[in-house]
Amino acid sequence: MQKIAIMVGSVYGGAEYVAEQALPLLTNKGYQVQWFQPAELNEVLAFAADCWLVITSTTGQGDIPDSLFPFYMACKDQFPLLTGKKYAVIALGDSSYDTFCAAGQQVNELLVELQASAVAPMLEIDAGETLQAEDVALPWLAEHF
């Protein structure tokens, strides 16, 4: 059974809600899923997941939410090579801002630097077009996992 680690960056709860909906979907597909909340790098590495799933919104001037930022910085500082591991990023944002999905883009770039392989291109969900992010995220997850 493959393992999936979920890490979430949320400000108003939208990314958390997507994660809550993703858990049963992935579990029902036969994955062993663990949501790290808050995500601690050493705990995530100890879980030895086959795939990291990061679901994040963007805050401020294109910043990573406070709930995910320490994990992101720990990855940058400790730089654990993820060669052979898969990852996926679901980014929530609003295209009326210049920083649309910037937090997801930063996480995606870091995971590439850590030598992980993307399951699929990053999913960008626009709040200006989609009222409920899970309506886009869940079919995407079902297709790629």
Summary of the structure (lengths in Angstrom):
residues: 145
radius of gyration: 13.8
end to end distance: 12.7
largest distance: 40.9
contacts: 485
relative contact order: 0.20
helix: 38%
strand: 24%
